[in-house]
């Protein structure tokens, strides 16, 4: 964890210098102010993690500063110091929300312990607030022992122990966030926060403030300082989901952060060093996203140090039974799936992947009147697909269903690519812009 910023508020220059030397020796960044008014002005441009304030000062006193901060909604921890300590002044300070009350002359070791404790408690409180929000969302766990998933597990085991930046690719609903969480849990950073942010779900004009935070007054509506996701993830992992949906100007700022490991809150001129591992994800083909102007090429090379490509559910159908059973157990449904219904599940193409499977199983469990999910409980399009022949400019297809038509087009493209490359599998994979592993799987599936 990086050092934190402490604001010393005292009208005596000598005391400012004593505290500054002590705090710098502890590894913290220090700013000084001569009274409460100067302190408030300093906080407007640059937030502090802790304030150490004298009680009696010309102008605004320490207790007046503390009261003003709390009225503004600023919950920064404050230590009050004084050479004129009384029980009454101590009680007043603690009622206003002071974290400690120190009488001068003070014991240096005792003050250092108080500072360390208060900063740790503040950070823990901030993390607990975040984790409470995450727990309300909930998340599942990995299920499946198919060969494609075994490869994913092996990649997670290989990359987790280091700080290597990871790019997770795969279709929507394949479990990219689960992979990111698994990497975090298996890493030395597991005791710090895993902070996810969906770049596609947040409006472009808000995303920057969500990532980097802001100081009070940075823009209309910024009524108090706010910690961004990068600061929350300090010492831990930041998961940037749907990276290709991030606006291009913000991608440039992200690239600078990855290169220099420093951030600035909006409205602040203070650079803060950070120690964050980046795991990014996208459901788009990254190279196509570059061609389409959705992803900076230099950012792609920065995040694609280690790539994990997640298989779609149609390529890991051996896991369907286990996934369905796990979801039923998670929903506390005392149901099992009939053999006939399981055949239907295996025949389906699953364009929505694991997420679609979960939705269909949950719906079927609601419709089932007993403890067995039957075929009749499944969606009609899974039970009785209507065949038809469609002729297009690119050829004839034997079904109106989208997925079989896609599979037929895929086979024709693979055959054409193999012919063009002289049956060279590596060149064919590059021509089709897929991995060799994916190509071999498709060749086996198509019997080519």
Secondary structure per residue as TSV (DSSP state, phi and psi in degrees):
chain	resnum	aa	ss	phi	psi
A	1	X	-	360.0	137.6
A	2	X	-	-77.2	158.8
A	3	X	-	-61.5	159.8
A	4	X	-	-114.9	167.9
A	5	X	E	-97.5	127.4
A	6	X	E	-118.7	131.4
A	7	X	E	-101.8	118.5
A	8	X	E	-96.2	125.3
A	9	X	E	-119.5	107.5
A	10	X	-	-158.4	139.7
A	11	X	S	-83.2	-5.6
A	12	X	-	-100.0	118.0
A	13	X	H	-61.5	-34.3
A	14	X	H	-64.2	-43.6
A	15	X	H	-67.6	-37.5
A	16	X	H	-56.6	-45.1
A	17	X	H	-67.9	-38.5
A	18	X	H	-61.6	-47.6
A	19	X	H	-67.8	-36.5
A	20	X	H	-61.9	-45.6
A	21	X	H	-62.4	-43.9
A	22	X	H	-63.4	-44.6
A	23	X	H	-69.5	-39.2
A	24	X	H	-65.2	-37.0
A	25	X	H	-63.1	-29.1
A	26	X	T	-79.8	-6.9
A	27	X	T	95.9	13.5
A	28	X	-	-100.2	156.0
A	29	X	E	-87.0	138.7
A	30	X	E	-124.7	137.5
A	31	X	E	-126.8	153.9
A	32	X	E	-128.1	148.9
A	33	X	E	-140.8	149.2
A	34	X	S	-87.2	-15.4
A	35	X	S	-162.9	-179.6
A	36	X	H	-63.2	-36.7
A	37	X	H	-63.9	-45.6
A	38	X	H	-63.1	-36.2
A	39	X	H	-63.0	-44.1
A	40	X	H	-63.3	-38.6
A	41	X	H	-64.4	-40.4
A	42	X	H	-63.8	-40.7
A	43	X	H	-68.8	-24.3
A	44	X	H	-64.5	-33.6
A	45	X	H	-97.1	-33.5
A	46	X	S	-140.5	117.9
A	47	X	-	-71.1	162.0
A	48	X	-	-122.8	152.1
A	49	X	S	-88.9	-20.3
A	50	X	E	-157.0	143.7
A	51	X	E	-119.1	130.8
A	52	X	E	-113.3	112.6
A	53	X	E	-124.1	138.6
A	54	X	E	-68.6	153.7
A	55	X	S	-79.3	-51.7
A	56	X	S	-103.0	120.0
A	57	X	-	-146.8	151.7
A	58	X	S	-64.1	146.7
A	59	X	S	80.0	-124.3
A	60	X	S	-84.6	124.5
A	61	X	-	-79.1	175.3
A	62	X	H	-64.0	-42.4
A	63	X	H	-69.5	-34.8
A	64	X	H	-66.9	-38.4
A	65	X	H	-61.5	-46.6
A	66	X	H	-61.4	-44.5
A	67	X	H	-63.1	-41.8
A	68	X	H	-63.6	-43.0
A	69	X	H	-59.6	-45.3
A	70	X	H	-68.2	-35.5
A	71	X	H	-66.0	-30.6
A	72	X	T	-80.3	-5.3
A	73	X	T	83.5	13.0
A	74	X	-	-89.0	115.5
A	75	X	-	-100.7	24.1
A	76	X	-	-58.0	134.5
A	77	X	E	-65.3	141.5
A	78	X	E	-129.8	132.2
A	79	X	E	-107.1	125.9
A	80	X	E	-96.8	132.5
A	81	X	E	-122.5	146.0
A	82	X	E	-160.2	152.2
A	83	X	S	-96.4	-0.5
A	84	X	S	-124.3	53.5
A	85	X	-	-71.4	134.6
A	86	X	-	-133.8	160.6
A	87	X	H	-62.5	-39.1
A	88	X	H	-63.4	-45.8
A	89	X	H	-67.5	-34.1
A	90	X	H	-66.2	-44.7
A	91	X	H	-62.8	-42.1
A	92	X	H	-62.5	-43.8
A	93	X	H	-63.2	-42.9
A	94	X	H	-68.9	-34.8
A	95	X	H	-64.7	-33.0
A	96	X	T	-79.3	-7.6
A	97	X	T	109.3	15.5
A	98	X	-	-66.1	143.4
A	99	X	S	-84.9	-24.3
A	100	X	E	-159.2	160.2
A	101	X	E	-134.0	112.0
A	102	X	E	-113.1	130.1
A	103	X	E	-98.1	131.2
A	104	X	S	-87.8	149.3
A	105	X	S	-69.4	140.7
A	106	X	-	-104.2	158.7
A	107	X	-	-85.0	120.0
A	108	X	H	-58.3	-45.0
A	109	X	H	-63.5	-40.6
A	110	X	H	-65.1	-39.3
A	111	X	H	-67.6	-41.1
A	112	X	H	-59.9	-42.3
A	113	X	H	-63.2	-40.5
A	114	X	H	-64.4	-43.4
A	115	X	H	-62.5	-47.1
A	116	X	H	-60.9	-43.2
A	117	X	H	-64.5	-46.3
A	118	X	H	-66.2	-42.3
A	119	X	H	-64.6	-39.8
A	120	X	H	-65.5	-42.0
A	121	X	H	-65.2	-39.0
A	122	X	H	-63.7	-45.1
A	123	X	H	-64.8	-41.0
A	124	X	H	-64.6	-39.4
A	125	X	H	-64.0	-40.7
A	126	X	H	-64.7	-42.0
A	127	X	H	-66.4	-40.7
A	128	X	H	-63.8	-38.6
A	129	X	H	-60.7	-42.9
A	130	X	H	-66.5	-45.2
A	131	X	H	-64.5	-33.5
A	132	X	H	-63.2	-40.1
A	133	X	H	-65.2	-39.8
A	134	X	H	-66.5	-38.4
A	135	X	H	-65.0	-30.7
A	136	X	H	-66.5	-28.7
A	137	X	H	-75.4	-43.5
A	138	X	-	74.7	158.8
A	139	X	-	-158.5	157.2
A	140	X	-	-92.6	-166.0
A	141	X	-	-130.4	164.3
A	142	X	-	-66.2	138.7
A	143	X	-	-137.3	135.8
A	144	X	-	130.9	135.9
A	145	X	-	-125.0	20.0
A	146	X	S	-66.4	163.8
A	147	X	H	-59.2	-43.4
A	148	X	H	-59.9	-38.2
A	149	X	H	-73.7	-31.9
A	150	X	H	-60.6	-36.4
A	151	X	H	-65.3	-40.5
A	152	X	H	-62.7	-45.8
A	153	X	H	-58.9	-40.6
A	154	X	H	-65.0	-40.1
A	155	X	H	-63.2	-40.5
A	156	X	H	-61.6	-45.7
A	157	X	H	-61.9	-35.6
A	158	X	H	-72.1	-41.7
A	159	X	H	-91.9	-22.6
A	160	X	H	-58.9	-43.6
A	161	X	T	-63.5	-23.5
A	162	X	S	-95.8	-160.0
A	163	X	-	-113.8	10.7
A	164	X	-	-55.0	134.6
A	165	X	-	-72.2	137.8
A	166	X	E	-121.6	137.4
A	167	X	E	-114.4	119.7
A	168	X	E	-102.5	124.3
A	169	X	E	-116.9	155.7
A	170	X	-	155.8	161.1
A	171	X	-	-66.5	163.2
A	172	X	T	-59.3	134.8
A	173	X	T	87.7	8.7
A	174	X	S	-89.9	-9.6
A	175	X	-	100.3	37.4
A	176	X	H	-64.9	-39.1
A	177	X	H	-68.0	-33.6
A	178	X	H	-61.3	-40.4
A	179	X	H	-63.6	-44.3
A	180	X	H	-61.0	-43.1
A	181	X	H	-64.9	-38.5
A	182	X	H	-64.1	-40.0
A	183	X	H	-60.5	-44.5
A	184	X	H	-63.4	-46.1
A	185	X	H	-64.7	-28.5
A	186	X	T	-92.1	5.3
A	187	X	S	-103.8	166.7
A	188	X	T	-64.9	-9.3
A	189	X	T	-91.5	6.3
A	190	X	T	-60.5	-25.0
A	191	X	T	-78.3	-15.2
A	192	X	S	-94.4	-175.6
A	193	X	-	-82.4	145.8
A	194	X	E	-102.1	116.1
A	195	X	E	-117.1	108.7
A	196	X	E	-93.7	147.8
A	197	X	E	-144.9	129.9
A	198	X	E	-93.8	109.0
A	199	X	T	-67.6	-19.9
A	200	X	T	-87.2	-19.9
A	201	X	T	-93.3	-7.1
A	202	X	S	-115.0	130.1
A	203	X	-	-54.8	146.2
A	204	X	H	-56.4	-38.5
A	205	X	H	-75.9	-9.6
A	206	X	H	-105.2	-25.8
A	207	X	H	-57.4	-40.4
A	208	X	H	-62.0	-43.9
A	209	X	H	-68.8	-31.5
A	210	X	H	-65.7	-38.5
A	211	X	H	-75.1	-46.4
A	212	X	H	-105.7	-10.1
A	213	X	-	76.5	-178.8
A	214	X	B	-157.1	164.2
A	215	X	-	-103.5	159.4
A	216	X	T	-55.9	132.8
A	217	X	T	85.1	3.0
A	218	X	S	-63.5	-30.7
A	219	X	S	-159.4	169.5
A	220	X	T	-59.4	125.8
A	221	X	T	98.9	-10.3
A	222	X	-	-83.5	80.2
A	223	X	-	-85.9	-10.2
A	224	X	S	-155.7	161.7
A	225	X	-	-63.3	147.0
A	226	X	B	-136.6	134.3
A	227	X	-	-81.2	133.3
A	228	X	-	-87.6	174.0
A	229	X	H	-65.1	-33.4
A	230	X	H	-62.8	-44.1
A	231	X	H	-65.5	-41.9
A	232	X	H	-59.0	-36.5
A	233	X	T	-86.4	3.2
A	234	X	T	-55.5	123.5
A	235	X	T	88.1	-8.6
A	236	X	S	-123.4	-139.4
A	237	X	E	-127.9	133.5
A	238	X	E	-109.3	123.1
A	239	X	E	-103.4	112.3
A	240	X	E	-97.5	93.6
A	241	X	E	-81.5	144.3
A	242	X	T	53.4	55.0
A	243	X	G	-57.1	-34.5
A	244	X	G	-69.6	-9.7
A	245	X	G	-92.4	-1.8
A	246	X	S	-74.2	134.3
A	247	X	-	-56.2	144.6
A	248	X	H	-58.4	-42.7
A	249	X	H	-59.8	-37.1
A	250	X	H	-71.8	-30.8
A	251	X	H	-60.9	-35.9
A	252	X	H	-65.0	-41.1
A	253	X	H	-66.9	-38.9
A	254	X	H	-62.7	-41.1
A	255	X	H	-59.5	-41.7
A	256	X	H	-63.8	-40.7
A	257	X	H	-61.9	-43.5
A	258	X	H	-65.6	-31.7
A	259	X	H	-79.1	-37.0
A	260	X	H	-108.5	-13.2
A	261	X	-	58.1	37.6
A	262	X	E	-136.6	152.2
A	263	X	E	-133.4	164.6
A	264	X	-	-133.0	131.5
A	265	X	-	-67.1	150.7
A	266	X	B	-61.0	132.8
A	267	X	T	86.1	-0.4
A	268	X	-	-116.8	151.1
A	269	X	-	-106.7	13.0
A	270	X	-	-93.8	123.4
A	271	X	-	-87.3	129.0
A	272	X	E	-113.0	123.0
A	273	X	E	-69.4	143.2
A	274	X	-	-133.5	154.8
A	275	X	-	-126.1	90.7
A	276	X	-	-130.2	135.2
A	277	X	E	-92.0	132.4
A	278	X	E	-101.2	127.2
A	279	X	E	-121.7	121.1
A	280	X	E	-114.2	161.9
A	281	X	E	-149.3	154.6
A	282	X	E	-155.2	147.9
A	283	X	S	-96.9	4.1
A	284	X	S	-98.5	160.5
A	285	X	-	-72.5	116.8
A	286	X	H	-57.5	-41.5
A	287	X	H	-67.3	-35.7
A	288	X	H	-68.3	-36.2
A	289	X	H	-63.4	-35.9
A	290	X	H	-64.3	-46.1
A	291	X	H	-62.8	-33.6
A	292	X	T	-83.3	-1.8
A	293	X	T	77.7	22.3
A	294	X	S	-97.7	-17.4
A	295	X	S	-140.7	129.6
A	296	X	-	-66.8	135.3
A	297	X	H	-66.2	-38.4
A	298	X	H	-68.4	-33.3
A	299	X	H	-69.4	-38.4
A	300	X	H	-57.7	-46.7
A	301	X	H	-67.7	-26.9
A	302	X	H	-73.1	-38.3
A	303	X	H	-92.3	-21.8
A	304	X	T	-89.8	49.1
A	305	X	T	-72.5	-41.7
A	306	X	E	-136.0	120.3
A	307	X	E	-104.2	133.3
A	308	X	E	-119.1	115.7
A	309	X	E	-101.4	116.3
A	310	X	-	-85.6	133.2
A	311	X	-	-75.3	142.5
A	312	X	-	-69.9	162.3
A	313	X	G	-62.8	-31.5
A	314	X	G	-65.4	-16.2
A	315	X	G	-100.2	3.9
A	316	X	-	-141.3	49.4
A	317	X	G	-67.1	-15.9
A	318	X	G	-63.4	-17.6
A	319	X	G	-92.4	-4.8
A	320	X	H	-60.2	-45.9
A	321	X	H	-61.2	-45.3
A	322	X	H	-65.8	-40.2
A	323	X	H	-63.9	-42.8
A	324	X	H	-64.9	-44.2
A	325	X	H	-63.9	-40.3
A	326	X	H	-64.3	-40.3
A	327	X	H	-68.5	-39.6
A	328	X	H	-62.2	-41.6
A	329	X	H	-64.4	-39.8
A	330	X	H	-66.0	-27.2
A	331	X	T	-91.3	4.6
A	332	X	T	56.6	39.4
A	333	X	-	-98.6	121.0
A	334	X	-	-86.3	62.4
A	335	X	-	-123.7	155.6
A	336	X	E	-129.4	165.6
A	337	X	E	-105.9	130.0
A	338	X	-	-66.8	159.9
A	339	X	H	-61.5	-40.3
A	340	X	H	-65.3	-41.8
A	341	X	H	-66.2	-36.1
A	342	X	H	-65.3	-35.5
A	343	X	H	-61.4	-42.7
A	344	X	H	-61.1	-42.6
A	345	X	H	-61.5	-37.2
A	346	X	H	-75.1	-28.4
A	347	X	H	-78.0	-23.2
A	348	X	S	-71.6	149.2
A	349	X	-	-85.1	-17.3
A	350	X	-	54.5	64.3
A	351	X	T	-64.1	-26.3
A	352	X	T	-93.4	3.0
A	353	X	H	59.6	-148.0
A	354	X	H	-61.1	-36.4
A	355	X	H	-61.9	-40.9
A	356	X	H	-67.0	-40.1
A	357	X	H	-59.0	-45.0
A	358	X	H	-60.3	-43.2
A	359	X	H	-64.4	-42.4
A	360	X	H	-67.6	-40.3
A	361	X	H	-66.1	-40.8
A	362	X	H	-64.5	-42.1
A	363	X	H	-63.4	-43.7
A	364	X	H	-64.3	-36.9
A	365	X	H	-65.4	-35.0
A	366	X	H	-68.8	-40.5
A	367	X	H	-74.8	-29.6
A	368	X	-	-67.5	134.0
A	369	X	S	-91.6	-13.8
A	370	X	S	-118.6	-149.5
A	371	X	S	-103.4	13.8
A	372	X	E	-126.8	130.5
A	373	X	E	-84.9	119.0
A	374	X	-	-102.6	174.1
A	375	X	G	-57.9	-38.9
A	376	X	G	-62.7	-18.4
A	377	X	G	-85.4	-7.0
A	378	X	S	-90.1	159.7
A	379	X	-	-59.3	146.4
A	380	X	H	-59.5	-36.9
A	381	X	H	-66.4	-19.5
A	382	X	H	-84.0	-29.6
A	383	X	H	-84.0	-44.2
A	384	X	S	-136.0	69.9
A	385	X	-	-64.7	139.4
A	386	X	-	-92.2	110.2
A	387	X	E	-72.6	151.3
A	388	X	E	-161.9	161.6
A	389	X	E	-110.2	128.8
A	390	X	E	-121.8	132.4
A	391	X	E	-110.6	128.3
A	392	X	E	-126.7	178.7
A	393	X	T	-64.2	-24.1
A	394	X	T	-97.8	-0.7
A	395	X	E	141.2	-179.0
A	396	X	E	-102.6	140.1
A	397	X	E	-122.3	145.7
A	398	X	E	-90.2	5.7
A	399	X	E	-149.4	148.6
A	400	X	S	-79.6	-12.0
A	401	X	-	-68.2	137.3
A	402	X	H	-66.1	-46.3
A	403	X	H	-65.0	-44.7
A	404	X	H	-60.5	-37.3
A	405	X	H	-64.1	-39.6
A	406	X	H	-64.2	-41.1
A	407	X	H	-63.5	-38.3
A	408	X	H	-66.4	-42.0
A	409	X	H	-64.5	-39.6
A	410	X	H	-61.2	-43.4
A	411	X	H	-62.3	-43.6
A	412	X	H	-63.9	-39.1
A	413	X	H	-68.3	-39.2
A	414	X	H	-65.2	-43.8
A	415	X	H	-60.0	-42.7
A	416	X	H	-65.6	-39.7
A	417	X	H	-67.4	-39.8
A	418	X	H	-62.6	-40.4
A	419	X	H	-66.8	-39.5
A	420	X	H	-68.6	-32.6
A	421	X	T	-97.4	6.8
A	422	X	T	67.4	34.0
A	423	X	T	68.5	20.0
A	424	X	-	-81.9	114.1
A	425	X	H	-67.1	-40.2
A	426	X	H	-63.4	-45.4
A	427	X	H	-66.6	-37.2
A	428	X	H	-62.2	-44.4
A	429	X	H	-60.9	-43.2
A	430	X	H	-66.0	-39.5
A	431	X	H	-63.6	-38.8
A	432	X	H	-84.3	-7.7
A	433	X	T	60.9	45.4
A	434	X	S	-132.1	166.5
A	435	X	-	-75.4	157.0
A	436	X	H	-62.8	-35.1
A	437	X	H	-60.4	-44.2
A	438	X	H	-64.8	-38.7
A	439	X	H	-64.5	-46.6
A	440	X	H	-60.6	-38.7
A	441	X	H	-62.4	-44.8
A	442	X	H	-67.3	-37.8
A	443	X	H	-62.1	-42.5
A	444	X	H	-66.5	-42.3
A	445	X	H	-63.1	-40.1
A	446	X	H	-85.6	-8.4
A	447	X	T	71.4	31.8
A	448	X	-	-93.3	360.0
